[in-house]
Every structure is written in C-alpha cells, then in structure tokens.
Amino acid sequence: MKKRTLLFLSMLLVLSMFLAACGGGKDEAGSSKDGAKKAAQDLRININTEPPTLNPGLAEDSTSGTVLRQVFEGLSRINLDGKAELAAAEDVKISEDQKTYTFTLRDAKWTNGDPVTAKDFEYAWKWALDPANASPYSYQLYYIEGAQAFNEGTGNADAVGVKALDDKTLEVKLTNPTPFFLELTAFYTYLPVNSKIAEANPDWANDAGENYTTNGPFKMTEWSHSDKIVLEKNEDYWDADTVKLKNITMIMVNDPNTELSMFDSGELDWAGMPTGNLPQDALPALKDEGRLHTESIAGIYNYKLNTTVEPFNNANIRKAFALAINRQELIDNVTQGGQLPAMAIVPPTMFPENEKGYFKDNDVKKAKEYLKKGLEELGYKDVSEMPPVALSYNTDEGHQKIAQAVQDMWKQNLGVEVTLNNAEWKVYIEQVQSLDYNIARMGWLGDFNDPINFLEAYYSATGGNNDTGWENKDFQALLDQSATESDPEKRQDLLKQAEEIFMDEMPVIPIYFYTNNWVQDENLKEVAVSGLGDVQFKWAHFE
C-alpha cells in the first residue's frame, strides 16, 4: 500500500464487513449512555502518520487512500456488500465487445460549487498518465486504450481512450475486455479532480483550503500537517441523506500503545487496522476479553530487495535470505494477530494452493545451500566478504519488532550481520522509490480482487510500485498473454506461471498474509471494511 489490484471475473469476491457492535453501553471508549455520542455523530480515529499526498494521481499508500476514499468519489464505489456500484456516474452503457464504456454523470458539485464534469475525469486520468507527473500508479490506467504508450513516452494524450463527449458524458475505450473495470473506477487513481482548480494551481492538493475541492461524502476543513486532519459532512454531496456522521477527526499518532490507551480513555472511537495499529503484545489479552475484531484480508507483508546492487543482484542470495526466516515463529511470538505465513506473493484467497506456497517455511538447510551457491557466483569466500547489509523499515514499533526478530534469524541461520535502519514514512518511501536501500519492509493490499494486482507492479523495473529494480522478459510475456486471454481458467494458469517465475527469482521476500485487527466503540455501526483492507465511512453512524 501500497501499492495495489485484485481478483477477477467474480467481480470482487471480497466480503465487506459491517462492523457491528458487541454488547451494551459502556462508560468509556467513546460510548455514552445518555446518547450524546449518537447526537454528535463525531468519529475519532488514528491514521498513524502524515499522508504523503492527498492528490489522487500521486497517492500510492494506505494512509493517503484512507483520506481520499472519504472526500472523493469515482464513477463507481465499492458498496457495503463489497460490490461495485455506480456513484459519480448514474448510468453506464457497455459495448457488445465489452471494450467501450459510456458513462453518464449524475448532477453533482465540487465543494466550491463547480459542477463535476466529464472533463474532470478525463483531465485527472491523463494527468496521472503524463510521464512528466511521475504518478506511481499510472499503470493502473493501462487497461485504457493508448494509456501505456502515452505514459511510456511512445504515444500522446490525444490517443488515450478517455474522452469527455460533453459535460455529462465520458467515453472510455479499453485495450481488452476488462470484467473488473467497474471495480477499478472505484480506486483512487481513477478519481476525478477539479480541472479548473488543478490547471490554475499545481499545488492545489498540498493543504486544506479553497483549492482543495472534492466531490465525496465528506470535505476536508483542516489539515494540520503531522498532527491531524478534520473532515466534515459534505452537505452538497448528491447522496448526503445517506451520510450520518457530521465530523471525522483523523489524528496522527505513530505509537500503537498510545493509540490503544486513547481508545480505552474514550479519546478515540476506533483503534487498530485498517487506519492505525494495535500493540502486538496487547492482542492476546484483547482477544481473551472478547474485544478484538480479526478478519483476513487480501494483502501481504513483505521485504523488498534491491536487486541492482550486491549481494541481492544474485537470485540465490535472495532465496537464502527468504528461506532462513521462521514465519510461524514471527506470527506466534511477535505479530500475534492470526496472520498466515506467506511462501508466495498472491494471497490464498485468489490462489488457494498458496496456503502452502513455493518453499518450506524456515528451511535453514536449503537456505544455506542457496547461500553457498550465491557466494560462489559472486566470488566471495564467505559472508564476511559480502557488502554490508541493512534492513530498513518505516518508524513503527511493530515493524521494529519484526525486523529485530528477522535480524536474529539471519544471524543465527546464515551467519550474516544485518543492521537496522528506520525513517518516518514520507522519508522512507522516498528512499525505497529511489532504491536507496538493501532490504525494505513494505506491505501490499489488493486494489481489486484479482491476482494481477499482486503481480503487475513488478512488470517493469521502472514501474511506479516495483521499487526492486527487477525485471524479467518471460514474466512480462505471461502477463501480456493474460491480458488478452478470455478463458478464465487459462488466464489463471498464465498468472500462476508468472508467479512461479517471480518466486524463483525472489525479488521480494514474502513474510505473512495480513489480517486486520482492531477494537471499536460498541455503538459504532456500518463502517465498511472490505476484504481488500480499505475502509469507508460513508454509511457509518453511532447508535
């Protein structure tokens, strides 16, 4: 979450969870017996850290995405049942060959009173595709005719298959039939921006104020950088009658213990994923108390490897480091959140056989064999001749504990001394994107319910969410074939073959498949947390 897309012809096999209450009234944690909470309809959550950006065309992380999903609205939205439904569009006509979508927009306004037009969508999508803007998620738009060529500098904007036919009509032409396209149009890279504002003010998305115009159920009224974001109900939203919350306050506290303490003292109405984090040591007690909510999601916690420099330019070294990790021990003793050990990159919700994966967890014997072979290929006599190895992570107690445990495993199992580096998120993500690292912690949550989401990010070494420097022609060819394969089973097989290449090359070390763990105010209803791990508050309310 970065980084982003998921499962296929089933149009989102994801289960949205309606976060129901679990008992009677209580005096703390935001509930009140006198009904004050219900009357106020003020939600308080923690988002951990400053969002790197609130420009939909530049966003690539879950923190930014959490805010964007509340204040913007795309042509479609994932509803409470986990299915794509029309949102900013009131109608869509799909051609017989399923390659042309003609959307009719509903009457809607930006928060400054401007009408939302088809041009706003065309402008936003082409802006994200313009190579000058370096949008990390531009490849999410490659399903559109001419999009990839424009983004890669071999085509132009006029050839991109998105066109405002008039103020209310948007025509989209796809390269191939894409059964999950209406799921894609709910994703934040496909959100519109106010073209009048953005054209006149390149820095429109940097702060709250008159330039930050949005079209969703909430509007941003305050952005105190590195402190908090305040959202208010957008009374001009077309579906405002559905929105019950009056305010959402998003604080930025990057300490799970503080977050849980604030929840217990009634300062927060929600603690934990998908917006914040709970302290790992507290999870067993919260579970025993019956307060912990735990749900599996389509996401993976992994370690990316910089394959452009030694020693991780060698596949055998990469595999040695991967196999020398005891994932089950990490889950049992460190994360304690019911996660599933990952020995593959695509979640088992999409490839069921990936519960077992491509290698044995904690296979130290095999890891040593790979290490010996890799050292020989690089011309090293032993690990002492390898360049220094550093494991980097963004500042967070949970990431730190995992890194320390893995550091010990690599020392014990491979004899490799690994140092640890950490940085705040915004600095950290810049380091990862510029390949200024050896090993880097990262997480990936699916953007739509298809295996391609976990594979396409690594299509190109220069791709916006690759960040490993790895590229493979055979892998690319299989993804290309999958894009034109109309038979679902054959397509799945092509994607599975691509994953086999990826796992054999190991540019990324899978650690575990995510679960969301959280506690919530017992009177808070209908928070929509999807099986992809994202959250929407459009329907949320206190009873």
C-alpha positions as CSV (number, residue, x, y, z in Angstrom):
1,M,0.0,0.0,0.0
2,K,0.9,0.3,-1.2
3,K,0.7,-0.4,-3.6
4,R,-2.5,-2.1,-5.5
5,T,-5.2,-4.5,-7.8
6,L,-7.1,-7.9,-7.1
7,L,-9.4,-10.9,-8.2
8,F,-11.2,-11.4,-11.5
9,L,-14.3,-12.5,-13.3
10,S,-16.1,-12.9,-10.0
11,M,-16.2,-9.1,-9.7
12,L,-14.8,-8.8,-6.2
13,L,-15.1,-12.0,-4.1
14,V,-14.3,-9.7,-1.3
15,L,-16.5,-9.7,1.8
16,S,-17.2,-6.2,3.2
17,M,-17.5,-6.4,6.9
18,F,-20.2,-4.4,8.6
19,L,-18.6,-3.7,11.9
20,A,-21.4,-4.4,14.3
21,A,-21.4,-3.6,18.0
22,C,-20.7,-6.3,20.6
23,G,-22.8,-5.5,23.7
24,G,-24.5,-3.0,25.8
25,G,-23.5,0.6,26.7
26,K,-20.3,1.4,28.5
27,D,-18.9,4.5,30.1
28,E,-15.7,4.8,28.1
29,A,-14.2,4.2,24.7
30,G,-16.4,6.8,23.1
31,S,-19.8,5.3,24.1
32,S,-22.2,7.3,26.2
33,K,-25.3,6.0,27.9
34,D,-27.1,9.4,27.6
35,G,-27.0,9.4,23.8
36,A,-24.6,12.3,23.5
37,K,-22.4,10.3,21.1
38,K,-25.4,9.5,18.9
39,A,-26.4,13.1,18.8
40,A,-22.9,14.4,18.0
41,Q,-22.1,11.8,15.3
42,D,-18.4,12.7,15.6
43,L,-15.9,9.9,14.7
44,R,-12.3,10.0,16.0
45,I,-9.7,7.7,14.5
46,N,-5.9,7.5,14.2
47,I,-4.2,7.3,10.8
48,N,-0.7,7.0,12.3
49,T,1.2,9.4,10.2
50,E,1.1,12.3,7.8
51,P,-0.3,11.3,4.4
52,P,2.5,11.6,1.8
53,T,0.0,13.2,-0.6
54,L,-3.7,13.9,-1.0
55,N,-3.6,14.2,-4.8
56,P,-5.3,11.1,-6.2
57,G,-2.9,11.0,-9.1
58,L,0.1,10.7,-6.8
59,A,-1.3,8.6,-4.0
60,E,0.1,5.0,-3.5
61,D,-0.3,4.2,0.2
62,S,-3.0,3.2,2.6
63,T,-2.8,6.4,4.7
64,S,-3.4,8.6,1.7
65,G,-6.0,6.2,0.4
66,T,-7.9,6.3,3.7
67,V,-8.5,10.0,3.4
68,L,-9.1,10.1,-0.3
69,R,-11.9,7.4,-0.1
70,Q,-13.9,9.7,2.3
71,V,-13.5,13.0,0.4
72,F,-13.6,12.0,-3.3
73,E,-15.9,9.8,-5.3
74,G,-15.2,8.0,-8.6
75,L,-17.5,6.8,-11.3
76,S,-18.2,3.8,-9.1
77,R,-17.8,3.0,-5.4
78,I,-17.5,-0.4,-3.5
79,N,-20.7,-0.7,-1.5
80,L,-21.5,-2.3,1.8
81,D,-21.9,-5.7,0.1
82,G,-18.3,-5.4,-1.3
83,K,-19.6,-4.9,-4.9
84,A,-19.0,-2.1,-7.3
85,E,-22.0,0.2,-7.8
86,L,-22.3,3.4,-9.8
87,A,-21.5,6.6,-7.8
88,A,-20.5,9.8,-9.6
89,A,-22.0,8.1,-12.7
90,E,-25.7,7.4,-12.8
91,D,-25.6,5.2,-15.8
92,V,-23.1,3.2,-17.9
93,K,-23.5,1.6,-21.3
94,I,-21.1,-1.2,-22.3
95,S,-20.5,-2.1,-25.9
96,E,-21.1,-5.6,-27.2
97,D,-17.3,-6.3,-27.4
98,Q,-17.0,-5.0,-23.8
99,K,-14.3,-2.6,-24.7
100,T,-16.2,0.7,-24.8
101,Y,-17.8,2.2,-21.6
102,T,-20.0,5.2,-21.9
103,F,-20.7,6.8,-18.6
104,T,-23.4,9.4,-17.9
105,L,-22.6,11.5,-14.9
106,R,-25.2,12.5,-12.3
107,D,-25.7,16.1,-11.2
108,A,-23.0,16.7,-8.6
109,K,-20.9,19.6,-7.3
110,W,-17.4,20.1,-6.2
111,T,-17.1,21.6,-2.7
112,N,-16.5,25.0,-4.2
113,G,-19.8,24.9,-6.1
114,D,-18.4,24.0,-9.5
115,P,-20.2,21.2,-11.4
116,V,-18.5,17.9,-11.6
117,T,-17.9,17.3,-15.4
118,A,-16.7,14.5,-17.6
119,K,-13.7,16.8,-18.4
120,D,-12.7,16.5,-14.7
121,F,-12.3,12.7,-15.1
122,E,-10.5,13.0,-18.5
123,Y,-8.1,15.6,-17.1
124,A,-7.3,13.5,-13.9
125,W,-6.7,10.3,-15.8
126,K,-4.5,11.9,-18.4
127,W,-2.6,13.9,-15.7
128,A,-1.8,10.6,-14.0
129,L,-0.6,9.1,-17.3
130,D,1.6,12.1,-18.2
131,P,5.2,10.9,-17.7
132,A,6.1,14.4,-16.5
133,N,4.0,13.8,-13.4
134,A,5.6,10.5,-12.3
135,S,2.4,9.0,-11.0
136,P,3.4,5.8,-9.2
137,Y,0.0,4.2,-10.0
138,S,-0.2,5.2,-13.6
139,Y,-0.1,1.6,-14.7
140,Q,-3.5,1.1,-13.1
141,L,-4.8,3.0,-16.1
142,Y,-3.1,0.8,-18.7
143,Y,-6.4,-1.0,-19.3
144,I,-7.4,2.1,-21.3
145,E,-6.5,2.2,-25.0
146,G,-3.3,4.2,-25.6
147,A,-2.6,4.8,-21.9
148,Q,0.6,2.8,-21.6
149,A,2.1,4.3,-24.8
150,F,1.4,7.8,-23.5
151,N,2.9,7.0,-20.1
152,E,6.0,5.4,-21.6
153,G,6.6,8.3,-24.0
154,T,5.8,6.4,-27.2
155,G,2.3,7.9,-27.6
156,N,0.4,11.1,-26.9
157,A,-2.5,12.2,-24.7
158,D,-4.9,12.6,-27.6
159,A,-4.6,8.9,-28.4
160,V,-5.6,7.8,-24.8
161,G,-9.1,6.3,-24.9
162,V,-10.8,8.6,-22.5
163,K,-12.9,11.5,-23.8
164,A,-15.4,13.9,-22.5
165,L,-18.1,13.9,-25.2
166,D,-19.9,16.6,-23.3
167,D,-20.2,17.8,-19.7
168,K,-22.2,14.7,-18.6
169,T,-20.8,12.0,-20.9
170,L,-17.5,10.2,-20.6
171,E,-16.4,7.7,-23.2
172,V,-13.7,5.1,-22.2
173,K,-12.2,2.7,-24.7
174,L,-10.3,-0.3,-23.3
175,T,-7.5,-2.2,-25.0
176,N,-9.1,-5.5,-24.0
177,P,-12.3,-6.6,-22.3
178,T,-11.8,-6.0,-18.5
179,P,-14.5,-7.6,-16.4
180,F,-13.4,-5.8,-13.3
181,F,-13.3,-2.3,-14.8
182,L,-16.1,-1.0,-12.7
183,E,-14.1,-2.1,-9.6
184,L,-11.1,-0.2,-11.0
185,T,-13.1,3.0,-11.4
186,A,-13.7,3.0,-7.7
187,F,-9.9,3.1,-7.0
188,Y,-8.3,6.3,-6.1
189,T,-6.1,6.6,-9.3
190,Y,-9.4,6.8,-11.2
191,L,-10.8,9.6,-9.1
192,P,-11.6,13.0,-10.7
193,V,-10.1,16.3,-9.8
194,N,-11.5,19.7,-10.4
195,S,-9.8,20.5,-13.7
196,K,-10.3,24.3,-13.4
197,I,-8.6,24.4,-10.0
198,A,-5.8,21.9,-10.9
199,E,-4.9,23.7,-14.1
200,A,-4.6,27.0,-12.4
201,N,-3.0,25.8,-9.2
202,P,-0.4,23.0,-9.5
203,D,-0.1,22.8,-5.7
204,W,-3.8,22.5,-5.1
205,A,-3.6,19.3,-3.1
206,N,-0.9,20.5,-0.6
207,D,-3.2,21.9,2.1
208,A,-6.8,22.3,3.2
209,G,-8.5,25.4,1.8
210,E,-10.3,26.8,-1.2
211,N,-8.2,25.0,-3.7
212,Y,-8.7,21.5,-2.1
213,T,-12.0,20.8,-3.8
214,T,-13.5,17.4,-3.6
215,N,-16.8,15.6,-4.5
216,G,-17.2,12.9,-1.9
217,P,-19.4,12.4,1.2
218,F,-17.0,14.4,3.3
219,K,-14.9,17.5,2.8
220,M,-11.6,18.4,4.4
221,T,-11.8,21.5,6.6
222,E,-8.4,21.2,8.4
223,W,-5.1,19.7,7.6
224,S,-2.6,20.4,10.4
225,H,0.4,18.7,9.0
226,S,1.8,15.8,11.0
227,D,-0.9,16.5,13.6
228,K,-4.5,15.9,12.4
229,I,-7.0,16.1,9.5
230,V,-10.6,17.1,10.1
231,L,-13.4,16.1,7.7
232,E,-17.0,17.4,7.8
233,K,-20.1,16.0,6.1
234,N,-20.4,17.5,2.6
235,E,-23.9,18.8,2.6
236,D,-23.8,19.3,-1.2
237,Y,-22.9,15.6,-1.8
238,W,-25.5,14.0,-4.1
239,D,-26.2,11.3,-1.6
240,A,-25.9,13.4,1.5
241,D,-29.0,11.9,3.1
242,T,-27.2,8.6,3.5
243,V,-24.3,10.2,5.4
244,K,-24.9,10.3,9.1
245,L,-21.5,11.3,10.5
246,K,-21.1,15.0,11.0
247,N,-17.3,15.0,11.6
248,I,-14.3,12.7,11.3
249,T,-11.1,13.7,13.2
250,M,-8.0,11.8,12.0
251,I,-5.1,12.2,14.4
252,M,-1.6,11.2,13.6
253,V,-0.1,9.2,16.5
254,N,2.6,6.8,15.4
255,D,2.6,4.7,18.6
256,P,0.2,1.7,19.0
257,N,0.3,1.8,22.8
258,T,-0.7,5.4,22.8
259,E,-3.5,4.6,20.3
260,L,-4.9,1.9,22.4
261,S,-4.6,4.0,25.6
262,M,-6.5,6.8,23.8
263,F,-9.3,4.4,22.8
264,D,-9.6,3.0,26.4
265,S,-9.8,6.5,27.8
266,G,-12.6,7.5,25.3
267,E,-10.4,9.8,23.1
268,L,-10.7,7.5,20.1
269,D,-13.7,5.5,18.7
270,W,-11.5,3.0,16.9
271,A,-8.1,1.6,17.4
272,G,-6.1,-0.6,15.1
273,M,-6.4,-1.6,11.4
274,P,-7.1,-0.5,8.8
275,T,-6.4,3.1,9.8
276,G,-4.0,2.6,12.7
277,N,-2.3,-0.2,14.7
278,L,-2.7,-2.0,17.9
279,P,0.3,-3.0,20.1
280,Q,1.2,-6.6,19.2
281,D,1.7,-7.5,22.8
282,A,-1.9,-6.5,23.6
283,L,-3.6,-8.7,21.0
284,P,-3.9,-11.9,23.1
285,A,-5.5,-10.0,26.1
286,L,-7.9,-8.1,23.8
287,K,-8.9,-11.4,22.2
288,D,-9.4,-13.0,25.6
289,E,-11.6,-10.1,26.6
290,G,-13.8,-10.5,23.6
291,R,-13.0,-7.0,22.3
292,L,-10.7,-7.9,19.4
293,H,-12.1,-8.0,15.8
294,T,-9.9,-10.1,13.4
295,E,-10.5,-10.5,9.7
296,S,-8.3,-11.9,7.0
297,I,-7.7,-9.6,4.1
298,A,-6.1,-9.8,0.6
299,G,-2.7,-8.3,1.5
300,I,0.9,-9.3,2.1
301,Y,3.6,-8.1,4.4
302,N,7.0,-8.5,2.7
303,Y,10.6,-7.4,2.4
304,K,11.7,-5.9,-0.9
305,L,15.2,-6.5,-2.1
306,N,17.3,-4.0,-4.1
307,T,18.3,-6.3,-7.0
308,T,20.5,-3.6,-8.6
309,V,23.4,-4.0,-6.1
310,E,25.4,-6.8,-4.5
311,P,24.6,-9.1,-2.8
312,F,20.9,-9.0,-3.8
313,N,21.6,-8.9,-7.5
314,N,22.1,-12.6,-7.1
315,A,18.9,-14.8,-7.0
316,N,20.5,-17.5,-4.8
317,I,21.4,-15.0,-2.2
318,R,17.9,-13.6,-2.3
319,K,16.4,-17.1,-1.9
320,A,18.8,-17.8,1.0
321,F,17.5,-14.8,2.9
322,A,13.9,-15.8,2.2
323,L,14.2,-19.4,3.4
324,A,16.1,-18.5,6.5
325,I,13.1,-16.8,8.1
326,N,10.8,-18.6,10.6
327,R,7.5,-17.1,9.7
328,Q,5.3,-19.1,12.1
329,E,7.6,-18.1,15.0
330,L,7.2,-14.5,14.0
331,I,3.4,-14.8,14.0
332,D,3.2,-16.8,17.2
333,N,5.6,-14.7,19.2
334,V,5.8,-11.2,17.6
335,T,2.8,-10.2,15.4
336,Q,0.3,-12.4,17.4
337,G,-2.5,-11.3,15.0
338,G,-3.6,-14.6,13.4
339,Q,-1.7,-13.9,10.2
340,L,-0.9,-16.7,7.7
341,P,2.8,-17.5,6.8
342,A,3.5,-16.4,3.3
343,M,5.6,-18.5,1.0
344,A,4.0,-17.0,-2.1
345,I,3.2,-13.5,-3.3
346,V,-0.5,-13.9,-4.3
347,P,-2.9,-14.4,-1.3
348,P,-4.6,-17.8,-0.9
349,T,-8.0,-16.0,-1.3
350,M,-7.0,-15.9,-5.0
351,F,-4.7,-18.9,-5.4
352,P,-5.9,-21.4,-2.7
353,E,-2.7,-23.5,-3.2
354,N,-0.7,-20.6,-1.8
355,E,-1.6,-21.6,1.7
356,K,1.4,-23.9,1.2
357,G,3.4,-21.8,-1.2
358,Y,6.6,-22.4,-3.1
359,F,9.0,-23.3,-0.4
360,K,9.0,-24.6,3.2
361,D,8.9,-22.1,6.0
362,N,12.2,-21.9,7.9
363,D,14.1,-24.3,5.6
364,V,17.5,-23.4,7.0
365,K,19.2,-26.4,5.3
366,K,18.1,-25.2,1.9
367,A,18.8,-21.6,2.7
368,K,22.5,-22.5,3.5
369,E,22.7,-24.3,0.1
370,Y,21.4,-21.2,-1.7
371,L,23.8,-19.0,0.3
372,K,26.8,-21.2,-0.6
373,K,26.0,-21.2,-4.3
374,G,25.3,-17.5,-4.3
375,L,28.6,-16.6,-2.6
376,E,30.4,-18.7,-5.2
377,E,28.7,-16.9,-8.0
378,L,29.6,-13.6,-6.6
379,G,33.2,-14.6,-5.9
380,Y,33.0,-14.4,-2.1
381,K,34.8,-16.9,0.1
382,D,32.3,-16.4,2.9
383,V,29.6,-14.0,4.2
384,S,32.3,-11.7,5.7
385,E,33.2,-10.6,2.2
386,M,29.7,-9.5,1.4
387,P,28.9,-5.8,1.3
388,P,27.2,-4.5,4.5
389,V,23.5,-5.4,4.6
390,A,20.9,-3.1,6.1
391,L,17.2,-3.9,6.7
392,S,15.1,-0.7,6.5
393,Y,11.6,-0.1,7.9
394,N,9.3,2.9,8.4
395,T,9.1,4.0,12.1
396,D,6.7,1.8,13.9
397,E,7.1,-0.5,16.9
398,G,5.6,-3.5,15.2
399,H,7.9,-3.2,12.2
400,Q,10.8,-2.8,14.5
401,K,10.0,-5.9,16.5
402,I,9.6,-7.9,13.3
403,A,12.9,-6.5,11.9
404,Q,14.8,-7.4,15.1
405,A,13.5,-10.9,15.1
406,V,14.4,-11.4,11.4
407,Q,17.8,-9.8,12.1
408,D,18.4,-12.5,14.7
409,M,17.3,-15.3,12.4
410,W,19.6,-14.2,9.6
411,K,22.5,-14.0,12.1
412,Q,21.7,-17.4,13.6
413,N,20.8,-19.3,10.3
414,L,23.1,-17.6,7.8
415,G,25.8,-16.0,9.9
416,V,25.0,-12.6,8.3
417,E,25.2,-9.4,10.4
418,V,22.4,-7.2,9.3
419,T,22.0,-3.6,10.6
420,L,18.6,-1.9,11.1
421,N,17.6,1.5,9.7
422,N,14.3,3.3,10.2
423,A,12.8,6.6,9.0
424,E,9.4,8.3,9.1
425,W,7.0,7.3,6.3
426,K,7.4,10.2,3.9
427,V,11.2,10.0,4.0
428,Y,11.2,6.2,4.0
429,I,9.0,5.8,0.9
430,E,11.3,8.3,-1.0
431,Q,14.3,6.1,-0.1
432,V,12.6,3.0,-1.3
433,Q,11.4,4.5,-4.5
434,S,15.0,5.8,-5.3
435,L,16.4,2.3,-4.5
436,D,18.4,3.8,-1.6
437,Y,18.2,0.6,0.5
438,N,19.3,-3.1,0.7
439,I,16.2,-4.7,2.2
440,A,13.0,-2.7,2.8
441,R,9.8,-3.5,4.6
442,M,6.6,-3.0,2.6
443,G,3.0,-4.1,2.6
444,W,0.7,-4.5,-0.3
445,L,-3.1,-4.6,-0.1
446,G,-5.1,-5.5,-3.2
447,D,-6.9,-2.8,-5.0
448,F,-9.4,-5.1,-6.7
449,N,-10.0,-8.8,-6.4
450,D,-7.7,-10.3,-9.0
451,P,-4.2,-11.9,-8.8
452,I,-2.9,-9.5,-11.4
453,N,-2.8,-6.9,-8.6
454,F,0.0,-8.7,-6.8
455,L,2.0,-9.3,-10.0
456,E,1.7,-6.4,-12.4
457,A,3.6,-4.0,-10.1
458,Y,6.7,-5.9,-11.0
459,Y,6.2,-5.9,-14.7
460,S,8.8,-3.2,-15.3
461,A,11.9,-2.3,-13.4
462,T,10.9,1.4,-13.7
463,G,7.3,0.7,-12.8
464,G,5.8,3.0,-10.1
465,N,5.4,0.4,-7.4
466,N,8.2,-2.0,-8.3
467,D,11.0,-0.5,-6.2
468,T,13.3,-3.5,-6.6
469,G,15.0,-2.9,-9.9
470,W,13.9,-6.4,-11.0
471,E,12.6,-7.2,-14.5
472,N,12.1,-10.5,-16.4
473,K,11.1,-10.9,-20.0
474,D,9.3,-14.3,-19.5
475,F,7.4,-12.8,-16.6
476,Q,6.3,-9.9,-18.8
477,A,5.3,-12.2,-21.6
478,L,3.0,-14.2,-19.4
479,L,1.3,-11.1,-18.0
480,D,0.9,-9.8,-21.6
481,Q,-0.7,-13.1,-22.6
482,S,-3.0,-13.0,-19.5
483,A,-4.3,-9.6,-20.6
484,T,-5.7,-10.9,-23.9
485,E,-6.8,-14.4,-22.6
486,S,-10.6,-14.6,-22.5
487,D,-10.8,-18.1,-20.9
488,P,-10.8,-17.5,-17.1
489,E,-9.1,-20.8,-16.3
490,K,-6.4,-20.3,-18.9
491,R,-5.8,-16.8,-17.7
492,Q,-5.4,-18.0,-14.1
493,D,-2.9,-20.6,-15.3
494,L,-0.8,-17.9,-17.1
495,L,-0.8,-15.8,-13.9
496,K,0.2,-18.8,-11.9
497,Q,3.1,-19.4,-14.2
498,A,4.1,-15.8,-13.8
499,E,4.1,-16.1,-10.1
500,E,6.3,-19.2,-10.3
501,I,8.9,-17.1,-12.2
502,F,8.6,-14.4,-9.6
503,M,9.1,-16.7,-6.7
504,D,12.1,-18.5,-8.3
505,E,13.7,-15.1,-8.8
506,M,12.7,-13.8,-5.4
507,P,13.0,-10.0,-5.8
508,V,10.6,-9.8,-2.8
509,I,10.6,-11.9,0.3
510,P,7.0,-12.7,1.4
511,I,6.6,-12.7,5.2
512,Y,2.9,-13.2,6.0
513,F,-0.6,-12.6,4.7
514,Y,-2.4,-9.8,6.5
515,T,-5.2,-9.8,8.9
516,N,-6.9,-6.7,10.2
517,N,-7.1,-6.5,14.0
518,W,-9.0,-3.7,15.7
519,V,-11.2,-2.6,18.6
520,Q,-14.1,-0.2,18.2
521,D,-16.8,1.7,20.0
522,E,-19.6,-0.7,20.5
523,N,-22.2,1.8,19.3
524,L,-20.4,2.5,16.0
525,K,-22.3,0.8,13.1
526,E,-21.8,0.2,9.4
527,V,-18.1,1.0,9.0
528,A,-17.3,-0.7,5.7
529,V,-14.0,-2.6,5.9
530,S,-13.6,-4.5,2.7
531,G,-11.8,-7.8,2.2
532,L,-9.1,-5.7,0.4
533,G,-8.4,-4.0,3.7
534,D,-9.7,-0.5,2.9
535,V,-12.3,1.5,4.9
536,Q,-15.2,3.8,4.1
537,F,-17.2,5.9,6.5
538,K,-20.0,6.9,4.1
539,W,-22.5,4.7,5.9
540,A,-21.0,4.8,9.4
541,H,-23.0,6.1,12.4
542,F,-23.4,5.9,16.1
543,E,-26.5,4.3,17.6
